[in-house]
Each structure stands twice: as C-alpha cells, then as structure tokens.
Amino acid sequence: MSWKLREPVHFSIVRRENTTFLVKERYKETILSMSLAKNFFRVGKGVDVNEKFGRGIYLSIPDPKNSGERFIIRNYRHGGLLGKFFAGVFYDINRPLNELHVNEVATLKDVPSAEVIAIAIRKLWGIFYKADFISREVSGAIDIIQFLKESSPEFIQKSKKPITFALARLIRNMHDAGIFHADLHLKNILLKGDTNGEFNAYIIDLDKSAVVEELNIVQRMKNLLRLDRYIEKLRLLSGATKIFKEDANAKENLYEDSLSQSVPQNDRSGEKIAHVSISQKIRLISKADKIRFFKWYILYNNTLDKDWKKYVRQYHSQHVMHKLWWRLLGLW
C-alpha cells in the first residue's frame, strides 16, 4: 500500500495483516491494542459506547487508559447516491491521509479542532479499501444541530450573539489558515459553553477539504454560502416535533444547566415538557443574525475589506436557483 503524501513526523506506520495504521506515537500502544472487526473497532463487553450519526455512524468510546477521555471512530462512507451503492468502499488511498494533513495544518495554525489520533486502512481486494478515522472527542462539546434540539428557544435567543461571534472567529481563523472546508455545515461545528455565557467553537470532519497558501475572497464566499445554504435548506426540511425539558422558573434548558455549576441540582424544580420543532428553532436565526455573523467574519482580526456590506448583498442573493430547485422537489 503506497501513499503519495508523506505521513507527519510524529506518526508511525504499522501494518498488521490486511490493515495499515498511521498512528500518533503516544497513542500507538492504545490503538494497536484495539483489534478491528468489520467496520469498527472491537470493544469489550460493558464498555460505554455511544453512537453518533452524520454521514454514517460515529462511535464514541472511552480511552482504555483514561476513562475521563473518549475517542471518536468515524468510518469513511460515501454520501448521496454513491453511498447507496458503495457504502464505505473506496479506491483513492490518499483520501484519509489528506484529511490527516488538513487536521495537522489546523493544529499548527491554532484552528480549534479535534486531535487526530490515527487512521486505519483495511485492504479489501485490488485497489479497494475501507478506512476509519480516529480522533479524540472534544469533551463537553456538542454540534450545533444537537444544541438546537436540546435547547429552549429562550436559551437560543439569549446565546445567539456569543455563538455568532464564536462561529465568525472559528471560520475566519480556518480560512486565514488556508483551509477550505469541503462540507461546512452545522453538524461539523461543535460548541462548548462556559459558566460566563461565552462559547468556543471547533471545526470537525475535514474529509476532502483542501489547504492552499491563501484563500481569496471568492473562495471564502463560496465556503460561507455553503453554510448559509445548509441553514436555509434546514428551514424547509425540518418539521418534526422535538421534545426538550424546560425549567419553568429559570426558563433554561438541560444543556445550559450542564454549563452552570453555580445552581445546585436540588434547587431546580417545576420542570415541564415542552414541544418545539427544530424548524421553529432554526427560524430564530434571523437575517440580522446572518448580517452580524458576516460583518464579524469580515472585520475580525485583520479586516478583509472595509466595504463589507457589498459582500453581504452578494451573500443574500445567491440561493435563488437552489430555492427554485427545492420548490420543484416539493420542499417549499
């Protein structure tokens, strides 16, 4: 098995039967002690394993040597129509290695992301293979879709400004590092709050992303428009009713409770069940919020262009054809 790209110096290549591991040195013993079974790592009985869903299934398992930390194991899968026919079978052997390199660039340039631990490539037949991508879970962080599902409208409304700034800072830093995210949407951005009501944001799933010396404004716009298009489509596709617990007195949600250590558990009372759809919550993201995000993105750190409003006008006029297509599909 040959790679066109070189492995980072602090990673080792280890081959076992039909599987090739590229693993970070300090995790080598831990990763190699976990044998592979079909698509996922085998874990022992009684181990706390959580499943997360995105493109395929993500497994969250405890670090065998540190129960306070967890690994995320993501099995590579095709999206869309290809996924229905080929699932997790690939032939481009450099794809997982490319993702590793992009993550290394993010780490070197202080773009918050999950620490990459290893990739595992299992040869099937000929040039075909399956692969896993293993990273360390960002403790206490959840993706934005989960945040919307688990948060009350009141908490979302109260948190919009600090979250918007955290997102603008994250994506601007990512772009300044020369990283173009191939699948920029809300499930690939994690949020982690603190007791002061501030948030940190993390970018994940850099599969098929690219690194260039410098992203120009057109490339930046293209990436931001993808994120905005995802939000607009989500407004149309999400109508299912979701359930969350809301405190009748504090009007806060379970996620916010997990951020606040100052309120004792036994002081919380009067919890009731409220039913609010994700589509109602996504509509809390207003046009003014989008303009605020875009302004902060343009002006953060070194200003890209003082005339930021002209880009806002472009930003909000790019979805005409997509909306027409959604109408034709009966999604409007």
C-alpha positions as CSV (number, residue, x, y, z in Angstrom):
1,M,0.0,0.0,0.0
2,S,1.7,3.2,-1.2
3,W,0.8,6.8,-0.4
4,K,1.6,9.8,-2.5
5,L,1.5,12.1,0.6
6,R,4.1,11.7,3.4
7,E,3.0,10.9,6.9
8,P,3.6,13.6,9.6
9,V,6.9,13.0,11.5
10,H,5.2,12.3,14.8
11,F,3.1,9.5,13.3
12,S,4.1,5.9,12.7
13,I,3.1,3.4,10.0
14,V,2.2,0.0,11.4
15,R,1.0,-3.0,9.3
16,R,-1.0,-5.9,10.7
17,E,-2.4,-8.5,8.3
18,N,-4.6,-6.6,5.8
19,T,-4.7,-3.3,7.9
20,T,-2.3,-0.4,7.8
21,F,-2.3,2.0,10.7
22,L,-1.0,5.5,10.7
23,V,-1.0,6.4,14.4
24,K,0.3,9.2,16.6
25,E,3.3,7.9,18.5
26,R,2.0,8.5,22.0
27,Y,-1.3,6.6,21.2
28,K,0.3,3.7,19.3
29,E,0.1,1.1,22.1
30,T,-3.5,2.0,22.9
31,I,-4.8,2.0,19.3
32,L,-3.0,-1.3,18.4
33,S,-4.4,-3.0,21.4
34,M,-7.9,-2.5,20.0
35,S,-8.5,-5.0,17.3
36,L,-10.6,-4.3,14.2
37,A,-13.9,-6.0,13.5
38,K,-15.6,-5.3,10.2
39,N,-16.2,-1.5,10.0
40,F,-15.4,-0.6,13.6
41,F,-13.0,-1.2,16.4
42,R,-14.0,-4.1,18.7
43,V,-14.6,-3.0,22.3
44,G,-15.1,-5.3,25.3
45,K,-18.4,-6.0,27.0
46,G,-19.7,-3.4,29.4
47,V,-17.8,-0.6,27.7
48,D,-19.7,2.6,27.4
49,V,-20.1,3.0,23.7
50,N,-22.2,5.8,22.2
51,E,-23.4,6.1,18.6
52,K,-23.5,9.5,16.8
53,F,-25.0,9.9,13.4
54,G,-23.7,12.0,10.5
55,R,-22.6,10.6,7.2
56,G,-22.6,7.0,8.5
57,I,-22.2,6.1,12.2
58,Y,-19.6,7.6,14.6
59,L,-18.6,5.6,17.6
60,S,-17.7,7.4,20.8
61,I,-15.7,5.0,23.2
62,P,-13.7,5.6,26.4
63,D,-10.0,5.8,26.2
64,P,-8.9,2.4,27.7
65,K,-6.1,4.2,29.6
66,N,-8.0,7.3,30.6
67,S,-11.7,6.8,31.3
68,G,-12.2,10.5,31.5
69,E,-11.4,10.9,27.8
70,R,-13.1,9.4,24.8
71,F,-12.2,8.5,21.2
72,I,-14.4,9.2,18.2
73,I,-14.1,6.5,15.5
74,R,-15.6,7.5,12.1
75,N,-16.0,5.0,9.3
76,Y,-15.4,6.6,5.9
77,R,-18.6,6.5,3.8
78,H,-19.7,7.9,0.5
79,G,-22.6,10.4,0.6
80,G,-25.6,10.7,-1.7
81,L,-26.2,8.2,-4.4
82,L,-22.7,6.7,-4.2
83,G,-23.4,5.8,-0.6
84,K,-26.3,3.7,-1.6
85,F,-24.2,1.5,-3.9
86,F,-20.7,1.6,-2.5
87,A,-21.2,2.5,1.2
88,G,-17.7,2.6,2.8
89,V,-15.7,1.1,-0.1
90,F,-13.1,3.4,-1.7
91,Y,-10.2,3.3,-4.1
92,D,-8.4,6.6,-3.5
93,I,-5.9,5.6,-0.9
94,N,-4.8,9.2,-0.2
95,R,-8.2,10.4,0.9
96,P,-7.8,9.6,4.7
97,L,-4.2,10.8,4.6
98,N,-5.3,14.1,3.1
99,E,-7.7,14.6,5.9
100,L,-5.0,13.9,8.4
101,H,-2.7,16.5,6.8
102,V,-5.5,19.2,6.8
103,N,-6.1,18.5,10.5
104,E,-2.4,18.9,11.2
105,V,-2.4,22.3,9.4
106,A,-5.4,23.3,11.6
107,T,-3.4,22.2,14.7
108,L,-0.3,24.1,13.7
109,K,-2.2,27.2,12.9
110,D,-4.3,27.1,16.1
111,V,-7.6,26.4,14.4
112,P,-9.7,24.6,17.1
113,S,-10.5,21.1,16.1
114,A,-10.4,17.5,17.5
115,E,-7.0,16.0,18.0
116,V,-6.3,13.3,15.4
117,I,-5.0,10.0,16.8
118,A,-4.9,7.6,13.9
119,I,-6.2,6.4,10.6
120,A,-6.8,2.7,9.9
121,I,-7.0,1.4,6.3
122,R,-8.2,-2.1,5.6
123,K,-7.4,-3.6,2.2
124,L,-10.3,-5.4,0.6
125,W,-9.4,-6.6,-2.9
126,G,-7.2,-5.0,-5.6
127,I,-7.2,-1.2,-5.1
128,F,-10.3,-1.1,-2.9
129,Y,-10.3,-0.5,0.8
130,K,-12.2,0.6,3.9
131,A,-11.0,3.1,6.4
132,D,-11.5,4.5,9.9
133,F,-10.6,8.0,11.2
134,I,-9.9,8.1,14.9
135,S,-9.8,11.4,16.9
136,R,-10.1,12.5,20.5
137,E,-13.5,13.7,21.5
138,V,-13.8,17.4,22.4
139,S,-15.0,16.9,26.0
140,G,-18.2,18.8,26.8
141,A,-18.9,20.0,23.2
142,I,-21.9,19.2,21.0
143,D,-22.6,20.0,17.4
144,I,-25.0,22.9,16.6
145,I,-27.8,20.7,15.4
146,Q,-27.8,18.9,18.8
147,F,-27.5,22.3,20.5
148,L,-30.7,23.4,18.7
149,K,-32.5,20.2,19.5
150,E,-31.7,20.2,23.2
151,S,-32.0,24.0,23.9
152,S,-35.1,26.0,24.7
153,P,-36.0,28.9,22.4
154,E,-35.2,31.3,25.3
155,F,-31.7,30.0,25.7
156,I,-31.1,30.0,22.0
157,Q,-32.2,33.6,21.8
158,K,-30.0,34.6,24.7
159,S,-27.0,32.8,23.3
160,K,-27.2,34.0,19.7
161,K,-24.6,36.8,19.9
162,P,-21.8,34.9,21.7
163,I,-22.4,31.9,19.5
164,T,-22.4,34.0,16.3
165,F,-19.1,35.6,17.4
166,A,-17.6,32.2,18.2
167,L,-18.6,30.9,14.7
168,A,-17.3,34.0,12.9
169,R,-13.9,33.7,14.8
170,L,-13.6,30.0,14.1
171,I,-14.4,30.1,10.4
172,R,-12.3,33.3,9.8
173,N,-9.3,31.6,11.5
174,M,-9.8,28.5,9.5
175,H,-9.9,30.5,6.2
176,D,-6.9,32.6,7.3
177,A,-5.0,29.3,7.7
178,G,-5.8,28.5,4.1
179,I,-8.3,25.7,4.8
180,F,-11.3,25.3,2.6
181,H,-13.8,23.0,4.3
182,A,-15.4,20.7,1.8
183,D,-18.6,20.1,3.9
184,L,-19.2,23.1,6.0
185,H,-22.5,22.8,7.8
186,L,-23.9,22.9,11.4
187,K,-23.2,19.3,12.3
188,N,-19.5,19.8,11.6
189,I,-19.2,22.7,14.0
190,L,-19.0,21.9,17.8
191,L,-20.0,24.3,20.6
192,K,-18.7,24.3,24.1
193,G,-20.0,26.8,26.6
194,D,-18.7,28.1,29.9
195,T,-20.3,29.5,33.1
196,N,-19.9,33.1,31.8
197,G,-22.2,32.5,28.9
198,E,-19.4,32.5,26.3
199,F,-18.8,29.8,23.7
200,N,-15.8,28.2,22.0
201,A,-16.4,26.6,18.5
202,Y,-14.5,23.7,17.0
203,I,-14.4,22.6,13.3
204,I,-14.5,18.8,12.6
205,D,-14.8,16.4,9.7
206,L,-12.2,17.9,7.3
207,D,-12.6,15.0,4.9
208,K,-12.0,16.1,1.3
209,S,-11.1,19.6,2.5
210,A,-8.2,21.5,0.9
211,V,-5.3,23.6,2.1
212,V,-3.9,26.4,-0.1
213,E,-1.3,29.2,0.6
214,E,-4.1,31.8,0.8
215,L,-7.8,31.7,0.3
216,N,-9.1,34.6,-1.8
217,I,-12.4,36.3,-1.2
218,V,-14.2,34.3,-3.9
219,Q,-13.2,31.0,-2.2
220,R,-14.2,32.4,1.2
221,M,-17.6,33.4,-0.1
222,K,-18.1,30.0,-1.7
223,N,-17.5,28.3,1.7
224,L,-19.7,30.7,3.6
225,L,-22.5,30.4,1.1
226,R,-22.4,26.6,1.6
227,L,-23.0,27.1,5.3
228,D,-25.8,29.6,4.7
229,R,-27.4,27.3,2.1
230,Y,-27.4,24.5,4.6
231,I,-29.3,26.7,7.1
232,E,-31.9,27.7,4.5
233,K,-32.4,24.1,3.5
234,L,-32.8,23.0,7.1
235,R,-35.6,25.5,7.5
236,L,-37.5,23.7,4.8
237,L,-36.7,20.1,5.7
238,S,-37.1,20.1,9.5
239,G,-40.7,20.0,10.7
240,A,-40.7,17.1,13.1
241,T,-41.6,17.9,16.7
242,K,-38.8,17.6,19.2
243,I,-39.0,17.3,23.0
244,F,-36.9,19.1,25.5
245,K,-37.1,19.8,29.2
246,E,-37.5,23.4,30.2
247,D,-37.3,24.8,33.7
248,A,-40.5,26.7,34.4
249,N,-38.7,29.3,36.6
250,A,-35.3,29.8,35.1
251,K,-36.5,29.2,31.5
252,E,-33.3,27.4,30.7
253,N,-32.6,24.1,29.2
254,L,-30.7,20.9,30.2
255,Y,-27.7,22.0,28.1
256,E,-27.4,25.3,29.9
257,D,-27.8,23.5,33.2
258,S,-24.7,21.5,32.3
259,L,-22.7,24.7,31.8
260,S,-23.7,26.2,35.1
261,Q,-22.1,24.8,38.2
262,S,-23.5,27.5,40.5
263,V,-27.1,26.2,40.7
264,P,-27.4,23.1,42.9
265,Q,-29.4,20.2,41.3
266,N,-31.9,20.2,44.2
267,D,-32.7,23.9,43.6
268,R,-34.2,23.1,40.2
269,S,-37.9,22.4,40.3
270,G,-41.1,22.8,38.3
271,E,-39.7,21.1,35.1
272,K,-42.2,20.7,32.4
273,I,-42.2,19.1,29.0
274,A,-42.4,21.4,26.0
275,H,-42.8,20.6,22.4
276,V,-40.9,22.8,19.9
277,S,-39.9,21.8,16.4
278,I,-36.4,22.2,15.1
279,S,-37.9,24.2,12.3
280,Q,-39.2,26.8,14.8
281,K,-35.9,27.0,16.4
282,I,-33.9,27.4,13.2
283,R,-36.2,30.4,12.4
284,L,-34.8,32.1,15.4
285,I,-31.7,32.6,13.2
286,S,-32.8,35.9,11.6
287,K,-31.4,37.9,8.7
288,A,-29.9,40.3,11.2
289,D,-28.0,37.4,12.9
290,K,-26.6,36.4,9.5
291,I,-25.5,40.0,8.7
292,R,-23.9,40.2,12.2
293,F,-22.1,37.0,11.6
294,F,-20.8,38.1,8.2
295,K,-19.8,41.5,9.5
296,W,-17.8,40.0,12.3
297,Y,-16.2,37.5,9.9
298,I,-15.1,40.3,7.5
299,L,-13.8,42.6,10.2
300,Y,-12.3,40.1,12.7
301,N,-8.6,40.4,13.3
302,N,-7.2,41.8,10.0
303,T,-10.1,43.4,8.1
304,L,-10.6,41.7,4.7
305,D,-12.5,44.7,3.2
306,K,-13.8,47.8,4.9
307,D,-16.7,47.8,2.5
308,W,-18.1,44.6,4.0
309,K,-21.7,45.5,3.1
310,K,-21.2,44.8,-0.6
311,Y,-20.4,41.2,0.3
312,V,-23.5,40.9,2.5
313,R,-25.6,41.9,-0.6
314,Q,-23.9,39.1,-2.6
315,Y,-24.2,36.7,0.3
316,H,-28.0,37.0,0.5
317,S,-28.7,36.8,-3.3
318,Q,-27.0,33.5,-4.1
319,H,-29.8,31.0,-3.3
320,V,-32.3,31.8,-6.0
321,M,-31.6,28.7,-8.1
322,H,-31.4,26.5,-5.0
323,K,-34.7,27.7,-3.7
324,L,-36.2,27.1,-7.2
325,W,-34.9,23.5,-7.1
326,W,-36.2,22.9,-3.6
327,R,-39.7,24.2,-4.8
328,L,-39.5,21.8,-7.8
329,L,-38.8,18.9,-5.3
330,G,-41.8,19.9,-3.3
331,L,-39.7,21.0,-0.3
332,W,-41.0,24.6,-0.1
